[in-house]
Amino acid sequence: MIPYYISKIKELNGMHLLHRYACASIPEDESDSILLGTFNSCEEALPAAQKIYPTSTGCPYCCRSCSK
Ligand SMILES: [Zn+2]
C-alpha cells in the first residue's frame, strides 16, 4: 500500500493532480496537498481524490496510468 496525495493547487487546465508518495512534483509546501490515505494503485486512489476535487487526475510522472 502506498500513500497518495491530492494537490490543492489547480493546474493551468483546471485539474488537481494526484501523486504517489515521494513524487518530485508534490507541492513543496505540505499545506498545499491533502493525504488521501494508502491505496494499492492510482486507479483506487483517484475516486477518493475526486470526492474532494471532481477535476482530479493522475500526475503525468508518478500516476501515468491515471493521467488524462
Ligand atoms: Zn506525481
PDB file of the backbone (N, CA, C, O) and the ligand in Angstrom, with CONECT records:
HET     ZN  A 101       1
ATOM      1  N   MET A   1       0.849  -1.199   0.000  1.00  0.00           N
ATOM      2  CA  MET A   1       0.000   0.000   0.000  1.00  0.00           C
ATOM      3  C   MET A   1       0.883   1.246   0.000  1.00  0.00           C
ATOM      4  O   MET A   1       1.903   1.301   0.686  1.00  0.00           O
ATOM      5  N   ILE A   2       0.480   2.222  -0.764  1.00  0.00           N
ATOM      6  CA  ILE A   2       1.294   3.426  -0.955  1.00  0.00           C
ATOM      7  C   ILE A   2       0.434   4.646  -0.594  1.00  0.00           C
ATOM      8  O   ILE A   2      -0.736   4.708  -0.974  1.00  0.00           O
ATOM      9  N   PRO A   3       1.001   5.609   0.132  1.00  0.00           N
ATOM     10  CA  PRO A   3       0.229   6.836   0.387  1.00  0.00           C
ATOM     11  C   PRO A   3       0.068   7.661  -0.905  1.00  0.00           C
ATOM     12  O   PRO A   3       0.999   7.796  -1.700  1.00  0.00           O
ATOM     13  N   TYR A   4      -1.112   8.191  -1.078  1.00  0.00           N
ATOM     14  CA  TYR A   4      -1.389   9.071  -2.229  1.00  0.00           C
ATOM     15  C   TYR A   4      -1.842  10.428  -1.715  1.00  0.00           C
ATOM     16  O   TYR A   4      -2.488  10.540  -0.672  1.00  0.00           O
ATOM     17  N   TYR A   5      -1.484  11.457  -2.479  1.00  0.00           N
ATOM     18  CA  TYR A   5      -1.794  12.848  -2.119  1.00  0.00           C
ATOM     19  C   TYR A   5      -2.523  13.520  -3.273  1.00  0.00           C
ATOM     20  O   TYR A   5      -2.273  13.218  -4.440  1.00  0.00           O
ATOM     21  N   ILE A   6      -3.431  14.438  -2.933  1.00  0.00           N
ATOM     22  CA  ILE A   6      -4.021  15.286  -3.963  1.00  0.00           C
ATOM     23  C   ILE A   6      -3.556  16.718  -3.722  1.00  0.00           C
ATOM     24  O   ILE A   6      -3.606  17.225  -2.601  1.00  0.00           O
ATOM     25  N   SER A   7      -3.107  17.354  -4.791  1.00  0.00           N
ATOM     26  CA  SER A   7      -2.636  18.736  -4.683  1.00  0.00           C
ATOM     27  C   SER A   7      -3.812  19.688  -4.562  1.00  0.00           C
ATOM     28  O   SER A   7      -4.814  19.540  -5.262  1.00  0.00           O
ATOM     29  N   LYS A   8      -3.691  20.667  -3.672  1.00  0.00           N
ATOM     30  CA  LYS A   8      -4.725  21.714  -3.556  1.00  0.00           C
ATOM     31  C   LYS A   8      -4.578  22.749  -4.664  1.00  0.00           C
ATOM     32  O   LYS A   8      -5.490  23.531  -4.931  1.00  0.00           O
ATOM     33  N   ILE A   9      -3.416  22.738  -5.301  1.00  0.00           N
ATOM     34  CA  ILE A   9      -3.126  23.754  -6.324  1.00  0.00           C
ATOM     35  C   ILE A   9      -3.701  23.317  -7.664  1.00  0.00           C
ATOM     36  O   ILE A   9      -3.441  22.208  -8.130  1.00  0.00           O
ATOM     37  N   LYS A  10      -4.485  24.198  -8.278  1.00  0.00           N
ATOM     38  CA  LYS A  10      -5.093  23.909  -9.562  1.00  0.00           C
ATOM     39  C   LYS A  10      -4.075  24.119 -10.679  1.00  0.00           C
ATOM     40  O   LYS A  10      -3.386  25.139 -10.723  1.00  0.00           O
ATOM     41  N   GLU A  11      -3.990  23.151 -11.572  1.00  0.00           N
ATOM     42  CA  GLU A  11      -3.119  23.309 -12.744  1.00  0.00           C
ATOM     43  C   GLU A  11      -3.737  24.325 -13.696  1.00  0.00           C
ATOM     44  O   GLU A  11      -4.886  24.734 -13.525  1.00  0.00           O
ATOM     45  N   LEU A  12      -2.964  24.727 -14.700  1.00  0.00           N
ATOM     46  CA  LEU A  12      -3.449  25.722 -15.664  1.00  0.00           C
ATOM     47  C   LEU A  12      -4.716  25.245 -16.374  1.00  0.00           C
ATOM     48  O   LEU A  12      -5.563  26.050 -16.759  1.00  0.00           O
ATOM     49  N   ASN A  13      -4.834  23.923 -16.542  1.00  0.00           N
ATOM     50  CA  ASN A  13      -6.021  23.379 -17.213  1.00  0.00           C
ATOM     51  C   ASN A  13      -7.182  23.129 -16.250  1.00  0.00           C
ATOM     52  O   ASN A  13      -8.191  22.532 -16.628  1.00  0.00           O
ATOM     53  N   GLY A  14      -7.035  23.592 -14.995  1.00  0.00           N
ATOM     54  CA  GLY A  14      -8.121  23.466 -14.023  1.00  0.00           C
ATOM     55  C   GLY A  14      -8.154  22.148 -13.280  1.00  0.00           C
ATOM     56  O   GLY A  14      -9.052  21.918 -12.470  1.00  0.00           O
ATOM     57  N   MET A  15      -7.185  21.271 -13.542  1.00  0.00           N
ATOM     58  CA  MET A  15      -7.163  19.956 -12.906  1.00  0.00           C
ATOM     59  C   MET A  15      -6.325  19.982 -11.627  1.00  0.00           C
ATOM     60  O   MET A  15      -5.395  20.778 -11.494  1.00  0.00           O
ATOM     61  N   HIS A  16      -6.671  19.095 -10.688  1.00  0.00           N
ATOM     62  CA  HIS A  16      -5.864  18.860  -9.491  1.00  0.00           C
ATOM     63  C   HIS A  16      -5.150  17.527  -9.677  1.00  0.00           C
ATOM     64  O   HIS A  16      -5.776  16.540 -10.062  1.00  0.00           O
ATOM     65  N   LEU A  17      -3.841  17.488  -9.407  1.00  0.00           N
ATOM     66  CA  LEU A  17      -3.061  16.284  -9.688  1.00  0.00           C
ATOM     67  C   LEU A  17      -2.953  15.360  -8.478  1.00  0.00           C
ATOM     68  O   LEU A  17      -2.689  15.781  -7.351  1.00  0.00           O
ATOM     69  N   LEU A  18      -3.172  14.075  -8.773  1.00  0.00           N
ATOM     70  CA  LEU A  18      -3.000  13.004  -7.793  1.00  0.00           C
ATOM     71  C   LEU A  18      -1.549  12.530  -7.847  1.00  0.00           C
ATOM     72  O   LEU A  18      -1.018  12.261  -8.925  1.00  0.00           O
ATOM     73  N   HIS A  19      -0.901  12.428  -6.663  1.00  0.00           N
ATOM     74  CA  HIS A  19       0.501  11.989  -6.605  1.00  0.00           C
ATOM     75  C   HIS A  19       0.672  10.799  -5.686  1.00  0.00           C
ATOM     76  O   HIS A  19      -0.055  10.624  -4.708  1.00  0.00           O
ATOM     77  N   ARG A  20       1.666   9.979  -6.036  1.00  0.00           N
ATOM     78  CA  ARG A  20       2.154   8.931  -5.141  1.00  0.00           C
ATOM     79  C   ARG A  20       3.139   9.525  -4.162  1.00  0.00           C
ATOM     80  O   ARG A  20       3.774  10.544  -4.433  1.00  0.00           O
ATOM     81  N   TYR A  21       3.256   8.870  -3.012  1.00  0.00           N
ATOM     82  CA  TYR A  21       4.268   9.246  -2.025  1.00  0.00           C
ATOM     83  C   TYR A  21       5.634   9.416  -2.691  1.00  0.00           C
ATOM     84  O   TYR A  21       6.046   8.590  -3.506  1.00  0.00           O
ATOM     85  N   ALA A  22       6.328  10.494  -2.335  1.00  0.00           N
ATOM     86  CA  ALA A  22       7.699  10.768  -2.765  1.00  0.00           C
ATOM     87  C   ALA A  22       7.830  11.237  -4.209  1.00  0.00           C
ATOM     88  O   ALA A  22       8.949  11.335  -4.715  1.00  0.00           O
ATOM     89  N   CYS A  23       6.724  11.528  -4.888  1.00  0.00           N
ATOM     90  CA  CYS A  23       6.833  12.109  -6.234  1.00  0.00           C
ATOM     91  C   CYS A  23       7.485  13.484  -6.120  1.00  0.00           C
ATOM     92  O   CYS A  23       7.181  14.252  -5.207  1.00  0.00           O
ATOM     93  N   ALA A  24       8.378  13.781  -7.049  1.00  0.00           N
ATOM     94  CA  ALA A  24       9.074  15.072  -7.028  1.00  0.00           C
ATOM     95  C   ALA A  24       8.146  16.230  -7.345  1.00  0.00           C
ATOM     96  O   ALA A  24       8.489  17.387  -7.099  1.00  0.00           O
ATOM     97  N   SER A  25       6.969  15.930  -7.893  1.00  0.00           N
ATOM     98  CA  SER A  25       6.041  17.003  -8.285  1.00  0.00           C
ATOM     99  C   SER A  25       5.002  17.339  -7.218  1.00  0.00           C
ATOM    100  O   SER A  25       4.166  18.216  -7.433  1.00  0.00           O
ATOM    101  N   ILE A  26       5.041  16.654  -6.067  1.00  0.00           N
ATOM    102  CA  ILE A  26       4.133  17.027  -4.972  1.00  0.00           C
ATOM    103  C   ILE A  26       4.484  18.457  -4.549  1.00  0.00           C
ATOM    104  O   ILE A  26       5.666  18.787  -4.449  1.00  0.00           O
ATOM    105  N   PRO A  27       3.478  19.319  -4.296  1.00  0.00           N
ATOM    106  CA  PRO A  27       3.796  20.685  -3.884  1.00  0.00           C
ATOM    107  C   PRO A  27       4.760  20.706  -2.694  1.00  0.00           C
ATOM    108  O   PRO A  27       4.614  19.930  -1.750  1.00  0.00           O
ATOM    109  N   GLU A  28       5.740  21.603  -2.754  1.00  0.00           N
ATOM    110  CA  GLU A  28       6.779  21.646  -1.722  1.00  0.00           C
ATOM    111  C   GLU A  28       6.204  21.919  -0.342  1.00  0.00           C
ATOM    112  O   GLU A  28       6.635  21.339   0.655  1.00  0.00           O
ATOM    113  N   ASP A  29       5.227  22.808  -0.302  1.00  0.00           N
ATOM    114  CA  ASP A  29       4.615  23.166   0.976  1.00  0.00           C
ATOM    115  C   ASP A  29       3.585  22.091   1.356  1.00  0.00           C
ATOM    116  O   ASP A  29       2.639  21.842   0.609  1.00  0.00           O
ATOM    117  N   GLU A  30       3.777  21.461   2.519  1.00  0.00           N
ATOM    118  CA  GLU A  30       2.883  20.377   2.941  1.00  0.00           C
ATOM    119  C   GLU A  30       1.428  20.810   2.981  1.00  0.00           C
ATOM    120  O   GLU A  30       0.530  19.999   2.756  1.00  0.00           O
ATOM    121  N   SER A  31       1.189  22.088   3.265  1.00  0.00           N
ATOM    122  CA  SER A  31      -0.189  22.555   3.387  1.00  0.00           C
ATOM    123  C   SER A  31      -0.875  22.682   2.024  1.00  0.00           C
ATOM    124  O   SER A  31      -2.071  22.964   1.953  1.00  0.00           O
ATOM    125  N   ASP A  32      -0.111  22.474   0.934  1.00  0.00           N
ATOM    126  CA  ASP A  32      -0.694  22.561  -0.408  1.00  0.00           C
ATOM    127  C   ASP A  32      -1.144  21.213  -0.964  1.00  0.00           C
ATOM    128  O   ASP A  32      -1.550  21.122  -2.123  1.00  0.00           O
ATOM    129  N   SER A  33      -1.070  20.161  -0.135  1.00  0.00           N
ATOM    130  CA  SER A  33      -1.579  18.866  -0.593  1.00  0.00           C
ATOM    131  C   SER A  33      -2.308  18.167   0.543  1.00  0.00           C
ATOM    132  O   SER A  33      -2.068  18.452   1.716  1.00  0.00           O
ATOM    133  N   ILE A  34      -3.197  17.252   0.188  1.00  0.00           N
ATOM    134  CA  ILE A  34      -4.006  16.530   1.165  1.00  0.00           C
ATOM    135  C   ILE A  34      -3.651  15.046   1.056  1.00  0.00           C
ATOM    136  O   ILE A  34      -3.667  14.480  -0.037  1.00  0.00           O
ATOM    137  N   LEU A  35      -3.333  14.420   2.190  1.00  0.00           N
ATOM    138  CA  LEU A  35      -3.078  12.978   2.213  1.00  0.00           C
ATOM    139  C   LEU A  35      -4.413  12.250   2.112  1.00  0.00           C
ATOM    140  O   LEU A  35      -5.288  12.427   2.959  1.00  0.00           O
ATOM    141  N   LEU A  36      -4.568  11.433   1.075  1.00  0.00           N
ATOM    142  CA  LEU A  36      -5.837  10.722   0.855  1.00  0.00           C
ATOM    143  C   LEU A  36      -5.891   9.423   1.633  1.00  0.00           C
ATOM    144  O   LEU A  36      -6.972   8.938   1.969  1.00  0.00           O
ATOM    145  N   GLY A  37      -4.721   8.855   1.922  1.00  0.00           N
ATOM    146  CA  GLY A  37      -4.665   7.544   2.569  1.00  0.00           C
ATOM    147  C   GLY A  37      -3.786   6.636   1.734  1.00  0.00           C
ATOM    148  O   GLY A  37      -3.123   7.087   0.801  1.00  0.00           O
ATOM    149  N   THR A  38      -3.782   5.344   2.073  1.00  0.00           N
ATOM    150  CA  THR A  38      -2.943   4.409   1.327  1.00  0.00           C
ATOM    151  C   THR A  38      -3.813   3.552   0.412  1.00  0.00           C
ATOM    152  O   THR A  38      -4.911   3.134   0.779  1.00  0.00           O
ATOM    153  N   PHE A  39      -3.301   3.306  -0.770  1.00  0.00           N
ATOM    154  CA  PHE A  39      -4.032   2.563  -1.802  1.00  0.00           C
ATOM    155  C   PHE A  39      -3.056   1.643  -2.525  1.00  0.00           C
ATOM    156  O   PHE A  39      -1.840   1.817  -2.442  1.00  0.00           O
ATOM    157  N   ASN A  40      -3.604   0.668  -3.230  1.00  0.00           N
ATOM    158  CA  ASN A  40      -2.765  -0.250  -3.998  1.00  0.00           C
ATOM    159  C   ASN A  40      -2.336   0.340  -5.328  1.00  0.00           C
ATOM    160  O   ASN A  40      -1.311  -0.059  -5.882  1.00  0.00           O
ATOM    161  N   SER A  41      -3.110   1.289  -5.850  1.00  0.00           N
ATOM    162  CA  SER A  41      -2.822   1.839  -7.173  1.00  0.00           C
ATOM    163  C   SER A  41      -3.505   3.189  -7.303  1.00  0.00           C
ATOM    164  O   SER A  41      -4.373   3.546  -6.506  1.00  0.00           O
ATOM    165  N   CYS A  42      -3.091   3.939  -8.337  1.00  0.00           N
ATOM    166  CA  CYS A  42      -3.749   5.234  -8.551  1.00  0.00           C
ATOM    167  C   CYS A  42      -5.204   5.041  -8.985  1.00  0.00           C
ATOM    168  O   CYS A  42      -6.046   5.908  -8.754  1.00  0.00           O
ATOM    169  N   GLU A  43      -5.497   3.890  -9.620  1.00  0.00           N
ATOM    170  CA  GLU A  43      -6.884   3.625 -10.016  1.00  0.00           C
ATOM    171  C   GLU A  43      -7.800   3.599  -8.786  1.00  0.00           C
ATOM    172  O   GLU A  43      -8.958   4.012  -8.858  1.00  0.00           O
ATOM    173  N   GLU A  44      -7.270   3.109  -7.654  1.00  0.00           N
ATOM    174  CA  GLU A  44      -8.059   3.078  -6.424  1.00  0.00           C
ATOM    175  C   GLU A  44      -8.076   4.432  -5.724  1.00  0.00           C
ATOM    176  O   GLU A  44      -9.059   4.790  -5.075  1.00  0.00           O
ATOM    177  N   ALA A  45      -6.984   5.183  -5.858  1.00  0.00           N
ATOM    178  CA  ALA A  45      -6.875   6.469  -5.164  1.00  0.00           C
ATOM    179  C   ALA A  45      -7.670   7.572  -5.867  1.00  0.00           C
ATOM    180  O   ALA A  45      -8.148   8.508  -5.226  1.00  0.00           O
ATOM    181  N   LEU A  46      -7.804   7.451  -7.187  1.00  0.00           N
ATOM    182  CA  LEU A  46      -8.432   8.548  -7.944  1.00  0.00           C
ATOM    183  C   LEU A  46      -9.872   8.841  -7.499  1.00  0.00           C
ATOM    184  O   LEU A  46     -10.221  10.012  -7.345  1.00  0.00           O
ATOM    185  N   PRO A  47     -10.723   7.824  -7.285  1.00  0.00           N
ATOM    186  CA  PRO A  47     -12.084   8.158  -6.815  1.00  0.00           C
ATOM    187  C   PRO A  47     -12.088   8.919  -5.497  1.00  0.00           C
ATOM    188  O   PRO A  47     -12.940   9.782  -5.283  1.00  0.00           O
ATOM    189  N   ALA A  48     -11.133   8.604  -4.601  1.00  0.00           N
ATOM    190  CA  ALA A  48     -11.048   9.329  -3.326  1.00  0.00           C
ATOM    191  C   ALA A  48     -10.658  10.778  -3.570  1.00  0.00           C
ATOM    192  O   ALA A  48     -11.166  11.686  -2.913  1.00  0.00           O
ATOM    193  N   ALA A  49      -9.753  10.988  -4.518  1.00  0.00           N
ATOM    194  CA  ALA A  49      -9.346  12.354  -4.861  1.00  0.00           C
ATOM    195  C   ALA A  49     -10.511  13.131  -5.469  1.00  0.00           C
ATOM    196  O   ALA A  49     -10.687  14.320  -5.205  1.00  0.00           O
ATOM    197  N   GLN A  50     -11.301  12.437  -6.287  1.00  0.00           N
ATOM    198  CA  GLN A  50     -12.402  13.112  -6.995  1.00  0.00           C
ATOM    199  C   GLN A  50     -13.547  13.470  -6.063  1.00  0.00           C
ATOM    200  O   GLN A  50     -14.386  14.302  -6.406  1.00  0.00           O
ATOM    201  N   LYS A  51     -13.595  12.841  -4.867  1.00  0.00           N
ATOM    202  CA  LYS A  51     -14.594  13.252  -3.880  1.00  0.00           C
ATOM    203  C   LYS A  51     -14.254  14.634  -3.340  1.00  0.00           C
ATOM    204  O   LYS A  51     -15.145  15.395  -2.962  1.00  0.00           O
ATOM    205  N   ILE A  52     -12.951  14.960  -3.304  1.00  0.00           N
ATOM    206  CA  ILE A  52     -12.509  16.260  -2.810  1.00  0.00           C
ATOM    207  C   ILE A  52     -12.514  17.270  -3.955  1.00  0.00           C
ATOM    208  O   ILE A  52     -13.068  18.362  -3.833  1.00  0.00           O
ATOM    209  N   TYR A  53     -11.889  16.888  -5.068  1.00  0.00           N
ATOM    210  CA  TYR A  53     -11.851  17.751  -6.262  1.00  0.00           C
ATOM    211  C   TYR A  53     -12.349  16.938  -7.456  1.00  0.00           C
ATOM    212  O   TYR A  53     -11.635  16.058  -7.936  1.00  0.00           O
ATOM    213  N   PRO A  54     -13.558  17.214  -7.945  1.00  0.00           N
ATOM    214  CA  PRO A  54     -14.081  16.433  -9.081  1.00  0.00           C
ATOM    215  C   PRO A  54     -13.171  16.483 -10.308  1.00  0.00           C
ATOM    216  O   PRO A  54     -13.229  15.594 -11.157  1.00  0.00           O
ATOM    217  N   THR A  55     -12.332  17.514 -10.409  1.00  0.00           N
ATOM    218  CA  THR A  55     -11.441  17.636 -11.561  1.00  0.00           C
ATOM    219  C   THR A  55     -10.067  17.029 -11.282  1.00  0.00           C
ATOM    220  O   THR A  55      -9.077  17.484 -11.854  1.00  0.00           O
ATOM    221  N   SER A  56      -9.982  16.020 -10.424  1.00  0.00           N
ATOM    222  CA  SER A  56      -8.699  15.376 -10.140  1.00  0.00           C
ATOM    223  C   SER A  56      -8.296  14.446 -11.279  1.00  0.00           C
ATOM    224  O   SER A  56      -9.136  13.804 -11.910  1.00  0.00           O
ATOM    225  N   THR A  57      -6.999  14.393 -11.522  1.00  0.00           N
ATOM    226  CA  THR A  57      -6.459  13.441 -12.485  1.00  0.00           C
ATOM    227  C   THR A  57      -5.059  13.033 -12.029  1.00  0.00           C
ATOM    228  O   THR A  57      -4.466  13.681 -11.166  1.00  0.00           O
ATOM    229  N   GLY A  58      -4.541  11.962 -12.613  1.00  0.00           N
ATOM    230  CA  GLY A  58      -3.229  11.464 -12.199  1.00  0.00           C
ATOM    231  C   GLY A  58      -2.102  12.356 -12.669  1.00  0.00           C
ATOM    232  O   GLY A  58      -2.164  12.931 -13.755  1.00  0.00           O
ATOM    233  N   CYS A  59      -1.073  12.470 -11.851  1.00  0.00           N
ATOM    234  CA  CYS A  59       0.152  13.180 -12.222  1.00  0.00           C
ATOM    235  C   CYS A  59       0.792  12.442 -13.405  1.00  0.00           C
ATOM    236  O   CYS A  59       0.864  11.214 -13.394  1.00  0.00           O
ATOM    237  N   PRO A  60       1.257  13.176 -14.424  1.00  0.00           N
ATOM    238  CA  PRO A  60       1.840  12.510 -15.599  1.00  0.00           C
ATOM    239  C   PRO A  60       3.160  11.791 -15.304  1.00  0.00           C
ATOM    240  O   PRO A  60       3.623  10.997 -16.123  1.00  0.00           O
ATOM    241  N   TYR A  61       3.771  12.061 -14.145  1.00  0.00           N
ATOM    242  CA  TYR A  61       5.044  11.415 -13.807  1.00  0.00           C
ATOM    243  C   TYR A  61       4.850  10.176 -12.942  1.00  0.00           C
ATOM    244  O   TYR A  61       5.343   9.098 -13.275  1.00  0.00           O
ATOM    245  N   CYS A  62       4.125  10.331 -11.819  1.00  0.00           N
ATOM    246  CA  CYS A  62       4.021   9.213 -10.882  1.00  0.00           C
ATOM    247  C   CYS A  62       2.758   8.383 -11.061  1.00  0.00           C
ATOM    248  O   CYS A  62       2.706   7.247 -10.589  1.00  0.00           O
ATOM    249  N   CYS A  63       1.741   8.917 -11.728  1.00  0.00           N
ATOM    250  CA  CYS A  63       0.469   8.204 -11.878  1.00  0.00           C
ATOM    251  C   CYS A  63       0.067   8.205 -13.352  1.00  0.00           C
ATOM    252  O   CYS A  63      -1.064   8.540 -13.705  1.00  0.00           O
ATOM    253  N   ARG A  64       1.020   7.823 -14.202  1.00  0.00           N
ATOM    254  CA  ARG A  64       0.797   7.980 -15.639  1.00  0.00           C
ATOM    255  C   ARG A  64      -0.431   7.205 -16.111  1.00  0.00           C
ATOM    256  O   ARG A  64      -1.147   7.664 -17.000  1.00  0.00           O
ATOM    257  N   SER A  65      -0.681   6.025 -15.520  1.00  0.00           N
ATOM    258  CA  SER A  65      -1.817   5.228 -15.988  1.00  0.00           C
ATOM    259  C   SER A  65      -3.155   5.875 -15.649  1.00  0.00           C
ATOM    260  O   SER A  65      -4.185   5.494 -16.205  1.00  0.00           O
ATOM    261  N   CYS A  66      -3.149   6.862 -14.728  1.00  0.00           N
ATOM    262  CA  CYS A  66      -4.382   7.568 -14.357  1.00  0.00           C
ATOM    263  C   CYS A  66      -4.400   8.985 -14.908  1.00  0.00           C
ATOM    264  O   CYS A  66      -5.314   9.758 -14.621  1.00  0.00           O
ATOM    265  N   SER A  67      -3.393   9.323 -15.697  1.00  0.00           N
ATOM    266  CA  SER A  67      -3.281  10.683 -16.202  1.00  0.00           C
ATOM    267  C   SER A  67      -4.088  10.850 -17.476  1.00  0.00           C
ATOM    268  O   SER A  67      -4.094   9.977 -18.344  1.00  0.00           O
ATOM    269  N   LYS A  68      -4.784  12.010 -17.579  1.00  0.00           N
ATOM    270  CA  LYS A  68      -5.549  12.288 -18.805  1.00  0.00           C
ATOM    271  C   LYS A  68      -4.890  13.417 -19.562  1.00  0.00           C
ATOM    272  O   LYS A  68      -5.371  13.812 -20.624  1.00  0.00           O
TER     273      LYS A  68
HETATM  274 ZN    ZN A 101       3.322  12.977  -9.143  1.00  0.00          ZN2+
END
